[in-house]
Amino acid sequence: MVVRIRLARHGIRNRPFYHIVVANARSKRDGKHIEKVGEFDPIPTRDRQKHIVWNQERIKYWLSVGAQPSDPVARLLAKVGGTYTSITKTMAENG
């Protein structure tokens, strides 16, 4: 089974909100997933910050067992600090 870390779209029309999920590569974009590892809101807030929260430990685990990040998720991980390991927030810190 090929596993990917990718974005699942939620929210309403013209106001997307994404869950960062680990899913089978053959499943639908918003279909069944194995685990939710984070959230991403691409619409900037008033202070021009985009909201991104994820569980660093679980992403490291899935990458270590061979899960491949999709292109958008790989770009998000790279923007945070250039590597997959430098992640600023975790879901555990936010409750």
PDB file of N, CA, C and O in Angstrom:
ATOM      1  N   MET A   1       0.847  -1.179   0.000  1.00  0.00           N
ATOM      2  CA  MET A   1       0.000   0.000   0.000  1.00  0.00           C
ATOM      3  C   MET A   1       0.895   1.245   0.000  1.00  0.00           C
ATOM      4  O   MET A   1       1.747   1.399   0.875  1.00  0.00           O
ATOM      5  N   VAL A   2       0.701   2.123  -0.974  1.00  0.00           N
ATOM      6  CA  VAL A   2       1.444   3.373  -1.049  1.00  0.00           C
ATOM      7  C   VAL A   2       0.717   4.408  -0.198  1.00  0.00           C
ATOM      8  O   VAL A   2      -0.480   4.636  -0.367  1.00  0.00           O
ATOM      9  N   VAL A   3       1.454   5.028   0.717  1.00  0.00           N
ATOM     10  CA  VAL A   3       0.868   5.996   1.637  1.00  0.00           C
ATOM     11  C   VAL A   3       1.429   7.376   1.326  1.00  0.00           C
ATOM     12  O   VAL A   3       2.627   7.536   1.092  1.00  0.00           O
ATOM     13  N   ARG A   4       0.533   8.385   1.328  1.00  0.00           N
ATOM     14  CA  ARG A   4       0.942   9.757   1.054  1.00  0.00           C
ATOM     15  C   ARG A   4       0.471  10.670   2.173  1.00  0.00           C
ATOM     16  O   ARG A   4      -0.563  10.436   2.798  1.00  0.00           O
ATOM     17  N   ILE A   5       1.249  11.713   2.411  1.00  0.00           N
ATOM     18  CA  ILE A   5       0.839  12.786   3.311  1.00  0.00           C
ATOM     19  C   ILE A   5       0.342  13.893   2.400  1.00  0.00           C
ATOM     20  O   ILE A   5       1.103  14.418   1.587  1.00  0.00           O
ATOM     21  N   ARG A   6      -0.934  14.255   2.529  1.00  0.00           N
ATOM     22  CA  ARG A   6      -1.513  15.214   1.590  1.00  0.00           C
ATOM     23  C   ARG A   6      -2.568  16.081   2.257  1.00  0.00           C
ATOM     24  O   ARG A   6      -2.874  15.916   3.438  1.00  0.00           O
ATOM     25  N   LEU A   7      -3.118  17.007   1.483  1.00  0.00           N
ATOM     26  CA  LEU A   7      -4.126  17.927   1.979  1.00  0.00           C
ATOM     27  C   LEU A   7      -5.518  17.419   1.627  1.00  0.00           C
ATOM     28  O   LEU A   7      -5.756  16.975   0.504  1.00  0.00           O
ATOM     29  N   ALA A   8      -6.439  17.483   2.588  1.00  0.00           N
ATOM     30  CA  ALA A   8      -7.844  17.162   2.360  1.00  0.00           C
ATOM     31  C   ALA A   8      -8.625  18.462   2.533  1.00  0.00           C
ATOM     32  O   ALA A   8      -8.564  19.087   3.591  1.00  0.00           O
ATOM     33  N   ARG A   9      -9.358  18.870   1.500  1.00  0.00           N
ATOM     34  CA  ARG A   9     -10.028  20.168   1.512  1.00  0.00           C
ATOM     35  C   ARG A   9     -11.322  20.106   2.311  1.00  0.00           C
ATOM     36  O   ARG A   9     -12.111  19.170   2.185  1.00  0.00           O
ATOM     37  N   HIS A  10     -11.516  21.126   3.134  1.00  0.00           N
ATOM     38  CA  HIS A  10     -12.744  21.308   3.905  1.00  0.00           C
ATOM     39  C   HIS A  10     -13.109  22.777   3.818  1.00  0.00           C
ATOM     40  O   HIS A  10     -12.441  23.542   3.122  1.00  0.00           O
ATOM     41  N   GLY A  11     -14.152  23.178   4.511  1.00  0.00           N
ATOM     42  CA  GLY A  11     -14.572  24.570   4.478  1.00  0.00           C
ATOM     43  C   GLY A  11     -15.691  24.780   3.473  1.00  0.00           C
ATOM     44  O   GLY A  11     -16.276  23.829   2.954  1.00  0.00           O
ATOM     45  N   ILE A  12     -15.973  26.053   3.211  1.00  0.00           N
ATOM     46  CA  ILE A  12     -17.042  26.395   2.284  1.00  0.00           C
ATOM     47  C   ILE A  12     -16.454  26.967   1.003  1.00  0.00           C
ATOM     48  O   ILE A  12     -15.245  27.179   0.901  1.00  0.00           O
ATOM     49  N   ARG A  13     -17.311  27.212   0.039  1.00  0.00           N
ATOM     50  CA  ARG A  13     -16.869  27.749  -1.242  1.00  0.00           C
ATOM     51  C   ARG A  13     -16.156  29.082  -1.031  1.00  0.00           C
ATOM     52  O   ARG A  13     -16.622  29.925  -0.265  1.00  0.00           O
ATOM     53  N   ASN A  14     -15.046  29.267  -1.702  1.00  0.00           N
ATOM     54  CA  ASN A  14     -14.209  30.467  -1.627  1.00  0.00           C
ATOM     55  C   ASN A  14     -13.562  30.677  -0.260  1.00  0.00           C
ATOM     56  O   ASN A  14     -12.983  31.735  -0.014  1.00  0.00           O
ATOM     57  N   ARG A  15     -13.647  29.711   0.615  1.00  0.00           N
ATOM     58  CA  ARG A  15     -13.015  29.807   1.936  1.00  0.00           C
ATOM     59  C   ARG A  15     -12.473  28.437   2.325  1.00  0.00           C
ATOM     60  O   ARG A  15     -12.992  27.801   3.242  1.00  0.00           O
ATOM     61  N   PRO A  16     -11.413  27.972   1.621  1.00  0.00           N
ATOM     62  CA  PRO A  16     -10.916  26.621   1.885  1.00  0.00           C
ATOM     63  C   PRO A  16     -10.168  26.519   3.211  1.00  0.00           C
ATOM     64  O   PRO A  16      -9.602  27.492   3.711  1.00  0.00           O
ATOM     65  N   PHE A  17     -10.187  25.335   3.749  1.00  0.00           N
ATOM     66  CA  PHE A  17      -9.463  24.981   4.960  1.00  0.00           C
ATOM     67  C   PHE A  17      -9.010  23.549   4.747  1.00  0.00           C
ATOM     68  O   PHE A  17      -9.799  22.717   4.299  1.00  0.00           O
ATOM     69  N   TYR A  18      -7.767  23.245   5.053  1.00  0.00           N
ATOM     70  CA  TYR A  18      -7.232  21.929   4.733  1.00  0.00           C
ATOM     71  C   TYR A  18      -6.806  21.177   5.987  1.00  0.00           C
ATOM     72  O   TYR A  18      -6.259  21.760   6.923  1.00  0.00           O
ATOM     73  N   HIS A  19      -7.064  19.877   5.988  1.00  0.00           N
ATOM     74  CA  HIS A  19      -6.496  18.982   6.983  1.00  0.00           C
ATOM     75  C   HIS A  19      -5.307  18.305   6.329  1.00  0.00           C
ATOM     76  O   HIS A  19      -5.385  17.892   5.172  1.00  0.00           O
ATOM     77  N   ILE A  20      -4.213  18.189   7.053  1.00  0.00           N
ATOM     78  CA  ILE A  20      -3.051  17.452   6.568  1.00  0.00           C
ATOM     79  C   ILE A  20      -3.245  16.023   7.051  1.00  0.00           C
ATOM     80  O   ILE A  20      -3.260  15.757   8.253  1.00  0.00           O
ATOM     81  N   VAL A  21      -3.394  15.105   6.096  1.00  0.00           N
ATOM     82  CA  VAL A  21      -3.746  13.732   6.445  1.00  0.00           C
ATOM     83  C   VAL A  21      -2.769  12.741   5.830  1.00  0.00           C
ATOM     84  O   VAL A  21      -2.096  13.031   4.841  1.00  0.00           O
ATOM     85  N   VAL A  22      -2.712  11.571   6.441  1.00  0.00           N
ATOM     86  CA  VAL A  22      -1.971  10.438   5.895  1.00  0.00           C
ATOM     87  C   VAL A  22      -3.029   9.509   5.312  1.00  0.00           C
ATOM     88  O   VAL A  22      -3.938   9.067   6.015  1.00  0.00           O
ATOM     89  N   ALA A  23      -2.900   9.215   4.010  1.00  0.00           N
ATOM     90  CA  ALA A  23      -3.925   8.423   3.340  1.00  0.00           C
ATOM     91  C   ALA A  23      -3.310   7.516   2.293  1.00  0.00           C
ATOM     92  O   ALA A  23      -2.189   7.735   1.832  1.00  0.00           O
ATOM     93  N   ASN A  24      -4.061   6.500   1.930  1.00  0.00           N
ATOM     94  CA  ASN A  24      -3.682   5.629   0.828  1.00  0.00           C
ATOM     95  C   ASN A  24      -3.661   6.477  -0.443  1.00  0.00           C
ATOM     96  O   ASN A  24      -4.554   7.301  -0.646  1.00  0.00           O
ATOM     97  N   ALA A  25      -2.679   6.292  -1.282  1.00  0.00           N
ATOM     98  CA  ALA A  25      -2.529   7.108  -2.487  1.00  0.00           C
ATOM     99  C   ALA A  25      -3.703   6.943  -3.443  1.00  0.00           C
ATOM    100  O   ALA A  25      -3.955   7.832  -4.256  1.00  0.00           O
ATOM    101  N   ARG A  26      -4.421   5.839  -3.368  1.00  0.00           N
ATOM    102  CA  ARG A  26      -5.535   5.596  -4.281  1.00  0.00           C
ATOM    103  C   ARG A  26      -6.869   6.116  -3.767  1.00  0.00           C
ATOM    104  O   ARG A  26      -7.848   6.112  -4.512  1.00  0.00           O
ATOM    105  N   SER A  27      -6.937   6.559  -2.531  1.00  0.00           N
ATOM    106  CA  SER A  27      -8.205   7.048  -1.996  1.00  0.00           C
ATOM    107  C   SER A  27      -8.488   8.460  -2.506  1.00  0.00           C
ATOM    108  O   SER A  27      -7.585   9.153  -2.976  1.00  0.00           O
ATOM    109  N   LYS A  28      -9.740   8.874  -2.408  1.00  0.00           N
ATOM    110  CA  LYS A  28     -10.156  10.191  -2.885  1.00  0.00           C
ATOM    111  C   LYS A  28      -9.526  11.290  -2.042  1.00  0.00           C
ATOM    112  O   LYS A  28      -9.084  11.056  -0.917  1.00  0.00           O
ATOM    113  N   ARG A  29      -9.494  12.488  -2.603  1.00  0.00           N
ATOM    114  CA  ARG A  29      -8.866  13.623  -1.922  1.00  0.00           C
ATOM    115  C   ARG A  29      -9.465  13.838  -0.528  1.00  0.00           C
ATOM    116  O   ARG A  29      -8.733  13.997   0.449  1.00  0.00           O
ATOM    117  N   ASP A  30     -10.788  13.843  -0.444  1.00  0.00           N
ATOM    118  CA  ASP A  30     -11.457  14.070   0.834  1.00  0.00           C
ATOM    119  C   ASP A  30     -12.002  12.770   1.423  1.00  0.00           C
ATOM    120  O   ASP A  30     -12.834  12.800   2.329  1.00  0.00           O
ATOM    121  N   GLY A  31     -11.542  11.645   0.918  1.00  0.00           N
ATOM    122  CA  GLY A  31     -12.047  10.348   1.354  1.00  0.00           C
ATOM    123  C   GLY A  31     -11.425   9.877   2.656  1.00  0.00           C
ATOM    124  O   GLY A  31     -10.874  10.657   3.434  1.00  0.00           O
ATOM    125  N   LYS A  32     -11.534   8.584   2.861  1.00  0.00           N
ATOM    126  CA  LYS A  32     -11.048   7.977   4.092  1.00  0.00           C
ATOM    127  C   LYS A  32      -9.536   8.152   4.219  1.00  0.00           C
ATOM    128  O   LYS A  32      -8.795   7.990   3.250  1.00  0.00           O
ATOM    129  N   HIS A  33      -9.099   8.484   5.422  1.00  0.00           N
ATOM    130  CA  HIS A  33      -7.669   8.640   5.672  1.00  0.00           C
ATOM    131  C   HIS A  33      -7.256   7.782   6.866  1.00  0.00           C
ATOM    132  O   HIS A  33      -8.093   7.332   7.649  1.00  0.00           O
ATOM    133  N   ILE A  34      -5.953   7.570   6.984  1.00  0.00           N
ATOM    134  CA  ILE A  34      -5.412   6.752   8.067  1.00  0.00           C
ATOM    135  C   ILE A  34      -5.300   7.576   9.342  1.00  0.00           C
ATOM    136  O   ILE A  34      -5.677   7.118  10.420  1.00  0.00           O
ATOM    137  N   GLU A  35      -4.779   8.794   9.214  1.00  0.00           N
ATOM    138  CA  GLU A  35      -4.555   9.634  10.390  1.00  0.00           C
ATOM    139  C   GLU A  35      -4.518  11.100   9.980  1.00  0.00           C
ATOM    140  O   GLU A  35      -3.979  11.445   8.929  1.00  0.00           O
ATOM    141  N   LYS A  36      -5.093  11.957  10.815  1.00  0.00           N
ATOM    142  CA  LYS A  36      -5.000  13.403  10.619  1.00  0.00           C
ATOM    143  C   LYS A  36      -3.791  13.883  11.411  1.00  0.00           C
ATOM    144  O   LYS A  36      -3.708  13.657  12.618  1.00  0.00           O
ATOM    145  N   VAL A  37      -2.846  14.549  10.731  1.00  0.00           N
ATOM    146  CA  VAL A  37      -1.623  14.982  11.406  1.00  0.00           C
ATOM    147  C   VAL A  37      -1.489  16.500  11.482  1.00  0.00           C
ATOM    148  O   VAL A  37      -0.504  16.999  12.027  1.00  0.00           O
ATOM    149  N   GLY A  38      -2.461  17.248  10.947  1.00  0.00           N
ATOM    150  CA  GLY A  38      -2.353  18.692  11.048  1.00  0.00           C
ATOM    151  C   GLY A  38      -3.475  19.423  10.345  1.00  0.00           C
ATOM    152  O   GLY A  38      -4.398  18.820   9.796  1.00  0.00           O
ATOM    153  N   GLU A  39      -3.366  20.763  10.378  1.00  0.00           N
ATOM    154  CA  GLU A  39      -4.344  21.650   9.759  1.00  0.00           C
ATOM    155  C   GLU A  39      -3.614  22.794   9.076  1.00  0.00           C
ATOM    156  O   GLU A  39      -2.541  23.207   9.514  1.00  0.00           O
ATOM    157  N   PHE A  40      -4.208  23.309   7.987  1.00  0.00           N
ATOM    158  CA  PHE A  40      -3.622  24.426   7.259  1.00  0.00           C
ATOM    159  C   PHE A  40      -4.735  25.330   6.764  1.00  0.00           C
ATOM    160  O   PHE A  40      -5.650  24.880   6.075  1.00  0.00           O
ATOM    161  N   ASP A  41      -4.654  26.613   7.118  1.00  0.00           N
ATOM    162  CA  ASP A  41      -5.604  27.617   6.647  1.00  0.00           C
ATOM    163  C   ASP A  41      -4.845  28.575   5.737  1.00  0.00           C
ATOM    164  O   ASP A  41      -4.050  29.375   6.231  1.00  0.00           O
ATOM    165  N   PRO A  42      -5.063  28.520   4.414  1.00  0.00           N
ATOM    166  CA  PRO A  42      -4.277  29.327   3.483  1.00  0.00           C
ATOM    167  C   PRO A  42      -4.682  30.795   3.415  1.00  0.00           C
ATOM    168  O   PRO A  42      -3.953  31.605   2.841  1.00  0.00           O
ATOM    169  N   ILE A  43      -5.828  31.154   3.989  1.00  0.00           N
ATOM    170  CA  ILE A  43      -6.278  32.541   3.945  1.00  0.00           C
ATOM    171  C   ILE A  43      -5.583  33.308   5.065  1.00  0.00           C
ATOM    172  O   ILE A  43      -5.749  32.966   6.236  1.00  0.00           O
ATOM    173  N   PRO A  44      -4.796  34.354   4.727  1.00  0.00           N
ATOM    174  CA  PRO A  44      -4.079  35.095   5.771  1.00  0.00           C
ATOM    175  C   PRO A  44      -5.038  35.814   6.721  1.00  0.00           C
ATOM    176  O   PRO A  44      -6.108  36.268   6.312  1.00  0.00           O
ATOM    177  N   THR A  45      -4.647  35.911   7.976  1.00  0.00           N
ATOM    178  CA  THR A  45      -5.423  36.656   8.959  1.00  0.00           C
ATOM    179  C   THR A  45      -5.119  38.139   8.807  1.00  0.00           C
ATOM    180  O   THR A  45      -4.392  38.533   7.895  1.00  0.00           O
ATOM    181  N   ARG A  46      -5.664  38.955   9.682  1.00  0.00           N
ATOM    182  CA  ARG A  46      -5.442  40.404   9.592  1.00  0.00           C
ATOM    183  C   ARG A  46      -3.977  40.779   9.722  1.00  0.00           C
ATOM    184  O   ARG A  46      -3.538  41.769   9.136  1.00  0.00           O
ATOM    185  N   ASP A  47      -3.214  40.003  10.482  1.00  0.00           N
ATOM    186  CA  ASP A  47      -1.789  40.291  10.631  1.00  0.00           C
ATOM    187  C   ASP A  47      -0.949  39.557   9.583  1.00  0.00           C
ATOM    188  O   ASP A  47       0.259  39.391   9.755  1.00  0.00           O
ATOM    189  N   ARG A  48      -1.591  39.121   8.499  1.00  0.00           N
ATOM    190  CA  ARG A  48      -0.941  38.493   7.342  1.00  0.00           C
ATOM    191  C   ARG A  48      -0.210  37.195   7.677  1.00  0.00           C
ATOM    192  O   ARG A  48       0.836  36.901   7.100  1.00  0.00           O
ATOM    193  N   GLN A  49      -0.753  36.436   8.592  1.00  0.00           N
ATOM    194  CA  GLN A  49      -0.181  35.147   8.969  1.00  0.00           C
ATOM    195  C   GLN A  49      -1.119  34.037   8.521  1.00  0.00           C
ATOM    196  O   GLN A  49      -2.332  34.121   8.714  1.00  0.00           O
ATOM    197  N   LYS A  50      -0.559  33.011   7.929  1.00  0.00           N
ATOM    198  CA  LYS A  50      -1.339  31.835   7.574  1.00  0.00           C
ATOM    199  C   LYS A  50      -1.232  30.835   8.720  1.00  0.00           C
ATOM    200  O   LYS A  50      -0.159  30.646   9.294  1.00  0.00           O
ATOM    201  N   HIS A  51      -2.334  30.211   9.041  1.00  0.00           N
ATOM    202  CA  HIS A  51      -2.411  29.296  10.185  1.00  0.00           C
ATOM    203  C   HIS A  51      -2.001  27.890   9.751  1.00  0.00           C
ATOM    204  O   HIS A  51      -2.599  27.314   8.842  1.00  0.00           O
ATOM    205  N   ILE A  52      -0.988  27.350  10.401  1.00  0.00           N
ATOM    206  CA  ILE A  52      -0.594  25.962  10.144  1.00  0.00           C
ATOM    207  C   ILE A  52      -0.208  25.310  11.471  1.00  0.00           C
ATOM    208  O   ILE A  52       0.603  25.842  12.230  1.00  0.00           O
ATOM    209  N   VAL A  53      -0.795  24.170  11.727  1.00  0.00           N
ATOM    210  CA  VAL A  53      -0.532  23.416  12.954  1.00  0.00           C
ATOM    211  C   VAL A  53      -0.400  21.954  12.556  1.00  0.00           C
ATOM    212  O   VAL A  53      -1.231  21.431  11.814  1.00  0.00           O
ATOM    213  N   TRP A  54       0.650  21.290  13.054  1.00  0.00           N
ATOM    214  CA  TRP A  54       0.785  19.869  12.768  1.00  0.00           C
ATOM    215  C   TRP A  54       1.544  19.170  13.867  1.00  0.00           C
ATOM    216  O   TRP A  54       2.199  19.802  14.696  1.00  0.00           O
ATOM    217  N   ASN A  55       1.447  17.849  13.864  1.00  0.00           N
ATOM    218  CA  ASN A  55       2.082  17.012  14.867  1.00  0.00           C
ATOM    219  C   ASN A  55       3.434  16.554  14.316  1.00  0.00           C
ATOM    220  O   ASN A  55       3.504  15.662  13.471  1.00  0.00           O
ATOM    221  N   GLN A  56       4.480  17.166  14.799  1.00  0.00           N
ATOM    222  CA  GLN A  56       5.833  16.915  14.300  1.00  0.00           C
ATOM    223  C   GLN A  56       6.236  15.451  14.453  1.00  0.00           C
ATOM    224  O   GLN A  56       6.802  14.863  13.532  1.00  0.00           O
ATOM    225  N   GLU A  57       5.951  14.871  15.593  1.00  0.00           N
ATOM    226  CA  GLU A  57       6.363  13.489  15.845  1.00  0.00           C
ATOM    227  C   GLU A  57       5.698  12.514  14.883  1.00  0.00           C
ATOM    228  O   GLU A  57       6.351  11.596  14.386  1.00  0.00           O
ATOM    229  N   ARG A  58       4.411  12.700  14.613  1.00  0.00           N
ATOM    230  CA  ARG A  58       3.699  11.791  13.712  1.00  0.00           C
ATOM    231  C   ARG A  58       4.159  11.967  12.266  1.00  0.00           C
ATOM    232  O   ARG A  58       4.254  10.985  11.530  1.00  0.00           O
ATOM    233  N   ILE A  59       4.443  13.191  11.850  1.00  0.00           N
ATOM    234  CA  ILE A  59       4.946  13.402  10.493  1.00  0.00           C
ATOM    235  C   ILE A  59       6.315  12.752  10.342  1.00  0.00           C
ATOM    236  O   ILE A  59       6.586  12.112   9.325  1.00  0.00           O
ATOM    237  N   LYS A  60       7.178  12.907  11.338  1.00  0.00           N
ATOM    238  CA  LYS A  60       8.487  12.246  11.289  1.00  0.00           C
ATOM    239  C   LYS A  60       8.324  10.731  11.205  1.00  0.00           C
ATOM    240  O   LYS A  60       9.030  10.063  10.449  1.00  0.00           O
ATOM    241  N   TYR A  61       7.390  10.196  11.984  1.00  0.00           N
ATOM    242  CA  TYR A  61       7.157   8.751  11.957  1.00  0.00           C
ATOM    243  C   TYR A  61       6.727   8.297  10.562  1.00  0.00           C
ATOM    244  O   TYR A  61       7.294   7.352  10.015  1.00  0.00           O
ATOM    245  N   TRP A  62       5.727   8.966   9.987  1.00  0.00           N
ATOM    246  CA  TRP A  62       5.225   8.545   8.682  1.00  0.00           C
ATOM    247  C   TRP A  62       6.281   8.695   7.597  1.00  0.00           C
ATOM    248  O   TRP A  62       6.354   7.862   6.694  1.00  0.00           O
ATOM    249  N   LEU A  63       7.097   9.734   7.667  1.00  0.00           N
ATOM    250  CA  LEU A  63       8.179   9.875   6.693  1.00  0.00           C
ATOM    251  C   LEU A  63       9.212   8.766   6.870  1.00  0.00           C
ATOM    252  O   LEU A  63       9.780   8.282   5.890  1.00  0.00           O
ATOM    253  N   SER A  64       9.459   8.360   8.122  1.00  0.00           N
ATOM    254  CA  SER A  64      10.454   7.319   8.379  1.00  0.00           C
ATOM    255  C   SER A  64      10.003   5.944   7.888  1.00  0.00           C
ATOM    256  O   SER A  64      10.839   5.105   7.551  1.00  0.00           O
ATOM    257  N   VAL A  65       8.694   5.705   7.844  1.00  0.00           N
ATOM    258  CA  VAL A  65       8.208   4.409   7.369  1.00  0.00           C
ATOM    259  C   VAL A  65       7.902   4.417   5.876  1.00  0.00           C
ATOM    260  O   VAL A  65       7.382   3.435   5.346  1.00  0.00           O
ATOM    261  N   GLY A  66       8.220   5.518   5.192  1.00  0.00           N
ATOM    262  CA  GLY A  66       8.125   5.527   3.739  1.00  0.00           C
ATOM    263  C   GLY A  66       6.981   6.303   3.131  1.00  0.00           C
ATOM    264  O   GLY A  66       6.792   6.240   1.916  1.00  0.00           O
ATOM    265  N   ALA A  67       6.209   7.031   3.917  1.00  0.00           N
ATOM    266  CA  ALA A  67       5.133   7.839   3.343  1.00  0.00           C
ATOM    267  C   ALA A  67       5.738   8.977   2.524  1.00  0.00           C
ATOM    268  O   ALA A  67       6.725   9.588   2.933  1.00  0.00           O
ATOM    269  N   GLN A  68       5.145   9.255   1.379  1.00  0.00           N
ATOM    270  CA  GLN A  68       5.638  10.308   0.500  1.00  0.00           C
ATOM    271  C   GLN A  68       4.740  11.534   0.629  1.00  0.00           C
ATOM    272  O   GLN A  68       3.525  11.409   0.483  1.00  0.00           O
ATOM    273  N   PRO A  69       5.302  12.723   0.900  1.00  0.00           N
ATOM    274  CA  PRO A  69       4.469  13.924   0.944  1.00  0.00           C
ATOM    275  C   PRO A  69       4.079  14.352  -0.468  1.00  0.00           C
ATOM    276  O   PRO A  69       4.863  14.215  -1.407  1.00  0.00           O
ATOM    277  N   SER A  70       2.863  14.868  -0.606  1.00  0.00           N
ATOM    278  CA  SER A  70       2.453  15.420  -1.894  1.00  0.00           C
ATOM    279  C   SER A  70       3.241  16.709  -2.131  1.00  0.00           C
ATOM    280  O   SER A  70       3.883  17.222  -1.214  1.00  0.00           O
ATOM    281  N   ASP A  71       3.195  17.226  -3.349  1.00  0.00           N
ATOM    282  CA  ASP A  71       3.956  18.438  -3.662  1.00  0.00           C
ATOM    283  C   ASP A  71       3.569  19.622  -2.775  1.00  0.00           C
ATOM    284  O   ASP A  71       4.463  20.293  -2.258  1.00  0.00           O
ATOM    285  N   PRO A  72       2.259  19.915  -2.570  1.00  0.00           N
ATOM    286  CA  PRO A  72       1.913  21.035  -1.687  1.00  0.00           C
ATOM    287  C   PRO A  72       2.388  20.836  -0.243  1.00  0.00           C
ATOM    288  O   PRO A  72       2.837  21.786   0.398  1.00  0.00           O
ATOM    289  N   VAL A  73       2.292  19.619   0.263  1.00  0.00           N
ATOM    290  CA  VAL A  73       2.739  19.353   1.637  1.00  0.00           C
ATOM    291  C   VAL A  73       4.256  19.470   1.722  1.00  0.00           C
ATOM    292  O   VAL A  73       4.777  19.987   2.710  1.00  0.00           O
ATOM    293  N   ALA A  74       4.967  19.002   0.713  1.00  0.00           N
ATOM    294  CA  ALA A  74       6.426  19.123   0.711  1.00  0.00           C
ATOM    295  C   ALA A  74       6.838  20.594   0.708  1.00  0.00           C
ATOM    296  O   ALA A  74       7.801  20.969   1.377  1.00  0.00           O
ATOM    297  N   ARG A  75       6.112  21.434  -0.044  1.00  0.00           N
ATOM    298  CA  ARG A  75       6.413  22.878  -0.046  1.00  0.00           C
ATOM    299  C   ARG A  75       6.146  23.493   1.322  1.00  0.00           C
ATOM    300  O   ARG A  75       6.926  24.324   1.789  1.00  0.00           O
ATOM    301  N   LEU A  76       5.049  23.093   1.972  1.00  0.00           N
ATOM    302  CA  LEU A  76       4.755  23.606   3.316  1.00  0.00           C
ATOM    303  C   LEU A  76       5.849  23.216   4.298  1.00  0.00           C
ATOM    304  O   LEU A  76       6.304  24.042   5.089  1.00  0.00           O
ATOM    305  N   LEU A  77       6.267  21.970   4.248  1.00  0.00           N
ATOM    306  CA  LEU A  77       7.314  21.504   5.156  1.00  0.00           C
ATOM    307  C   LEU A  77       8.626  22.235   4.890  1.00  0.00           C
ATOM    308  O   LEU A  77       9.354  22.555   5.829  1.00  0.00           O
ATOM    309  N   ALA A  78       8.933  22.502   3.633  1.00  0.00           N
ATOM    310  CA  ALA A  78      10.176  23.191   3.294  1.00  0.00           C
ATOM    311  C   ALA A  78      10.142  24.659   3.707  1.00  0.00           C
ATOM    312  O   ALA A  78      11.168  25.205   4.113  1.00  0.00           O
ATOM    313  N   LYS A  79       8.979  25.308   3.611  1.00  0.00           N
ATOM    314  CA  LYS A  79       8.872  26.726   3.968  1.00  0.00           C
ATOM    315  C   LYS A  79       9.095  26.964   5.454  1.00  0.00           C
ATOM    316  O   LYS A  79       9.566  28.029   5.853  1.00  0.00           O
ATOM    317  N   VAL A  80       8.762  25.989   6.258  1.00  0.00           N
ATOM    318  CA  VAL A  80       8.879  26.162   7.704  1.00  0.00           C
ATOM    319  C   VAL A  80      10.329  26.315   8.132  1.00  0.00           C
ATOM    320  O   VAL A  80      10.613  27.042   9.084  1.00  0.00           O
ATOM    321  N   GLY A  81      11.242  25.652   7.456  1.00  0.00           N
ATOM    322  CA  GLY A  81      12.627  25.792   7.865  1.00  0.00           C
ATOM    323  C   GLY A  81      13.610  25.111   6.955  1.00  0.00           C
ATOM    324  O   GLY A  81      14.783  24.977   7.304  1.00  0.00           O
ATOM    325  N   GLY A  82      13.171  24.682   5.810  1.00  0.00           N
ATOM    326  CA  GLY A  82      14.081  24.065   4.875  1.00  0.00           C
ATOM    327  C   GLY A  82      14.171  22.559   4.986  1.00  0.00           C
ATOM    328  O   GLY A  82      14.632  21.898   4.056  1.00  0.00           O
ATOM    329  N   THR A  83      13.735  21.998   6.116  1.00  0.00           N
ATOM    330  CA  THR A  83      13.760  20.547   6.264  1.00  0.00           C
ATOM    331  C   THR A  83      12.450  20.087   6.868  1.00  0.00           C
ATOM    332  O   THR A  83      11.682  20.895   7.390  1.00  0.00           O
ATOM    333  N   TYR A  84      12.197  18.803   6.801  1.00  0.00           N
ATOM    334  CA  TYR A  84      10.974  18.259   7.373  1.00  0.00           C
ATOM    335  C   TYR A  84      11.024  18.233   8.895  1.00  0.00           C
ATOM    336  O   TYR A  84       9.986  18.074   9.538  1.00  0.00           O
ATOM    337  N   THR A  85      12.194  18.384   9.478  1.00  0.00           N
ATOM    338  CA  THR A  85      12.299  18.234  10.927  1.00  0.00           C
ATOM    339  C   THR A  85      12.148  19.544  11.686  1.00  0.00           C
ATOM    340  O   THR A  85      11.947  19.520  12.900  1.00  0.00           O
ATOM    341  N   SER A  86      12.236  20.673  11.021  1.00  0.00           N
ATOM    342  CA  SER A  86      12.129  21.940  11.740  1.00  0.00           C
ATOM    343  C   SER A  86      10.701  22.463  11.664  1.00  0.00           C
ATOM    344  O   SER A  86      10.354  23.239  10.774  1.00  0.00           O
ATOM    345  N   ILE A  87       9.900  22.034  12.591  1.00  0.00           N
ATOM    346  CA  ILE A  87       8.490  22.386  12.624  1.00  0.00           C
ATOM    347  C   ILE A  87       8.244  23.225  13.870  1.00  0.00           C
ATOM    348  O   ILE A  87       8.689  22.869  14.961  1.00  0.00           O
ATOM    349  N   THR A  88       7.533  24.340  13.709  1.00  0.00           N
ATOM    350  CA  THR A  88       7.412  25.293  14.800  1.00  0.00           C
ATOM    351  C   THR A  88       6.371  24.916  15.839  1.00  0.00           C
ATOM    352  O   THR A  88       6.604  25.094  17.034  1.00  0.00           O
ATOM    353  N   LYS A  89       5.238  24.401  15.412  1.00  0.00           N
ATOM    354  CA  LYS A  89       4.181  24.088  16.362  1.00  0.00           C
ATOM    355  C   LYS A  89       3.778  22.631  16.225  1.00  0.00           C
ATOM    356  O   LYS A  89       3.984  22.013  15.181  1.00  0.00           O
ATOM    357  N   THR A  90       3.219  22.103  17.258  1.00  0.00           N
ATOM    358  CA  THR A  90       2.651  20.762  17.178  1.00  0.00           C
ATOM    359  C   THR A  90       1.223  20.815  17.669  1.00  0.00           C
ATOM    360  O   THR A  90       0.841  21.726  18.403  1.00  0.00           O
ATOM    361  N   MET A  91       0.452  19.856  17.272  1.00  0.00           N
ATOM    362  CA  MET A  91      -0.932  19.816  17.717  1.00  0.00           C
ATOM    363  C   MET A  91      -1.004  19.590  19.218  1.00  0.00           C
ATOM    364  O   MET A  91      -1.963  20.022  19.858  1.00  0.00           O
ATOM    365  N   ALA A  92      -0.023  18.930  19.785  1.00  0.00           N
ATOM    366  CA  ALA A  92      -0.028  18.660  21.219  1.00  0.00           C
ATOM    367  C   ALA A  92       0.079  19.947  22.028  1.00  0.00           C
ATOM    368  O   ALA A  92      -0.515  20.056  23.100  1.00  0.00           O
ATOM    369  N   GLU A  93       0.832  20.923  21.524  1.00  0.00           N
ATOM    370  CA  GLU A  93       0.978  22.193  22.230  1.00  0.00           C
ATOM    371  C   GLU A  93      -0.328  22.967  22.258  1.00  0.00           C
ATOM    372  O   GLU A  93      -0.595  23.698  23.212  1.00  0.00           O
ATOM    373  N   ASN A  94      -1.142  22.814  21.228  1.00  0.00           N
ATOM    374  CA  ASN A  94      -2.382  23.571  21.128  1.00  0.00           C
ATOM    375  C   ASN A  94      -3.581  22.853  21.724  1.00  0.00           C
ATOM    376  O   ASN A  94      -4.694  23.379  21.714  1.00  0.00           O
ATOM    377  N   GLY A  95      -3.360  21.672  22.236  1.00  0.00           N
ATOM    378  CA  GLY A  95      -4.426  20.947  22.904  1.00  0.00           C
ATOM    379  C   GLY A  95      -5.158  20.100  21.990  1.00  0.00           C
ATOM    380  O   GLY A  95      -6.097  19.416  22.399  1.00  0.00           O
TER     381      GLY A  95
END
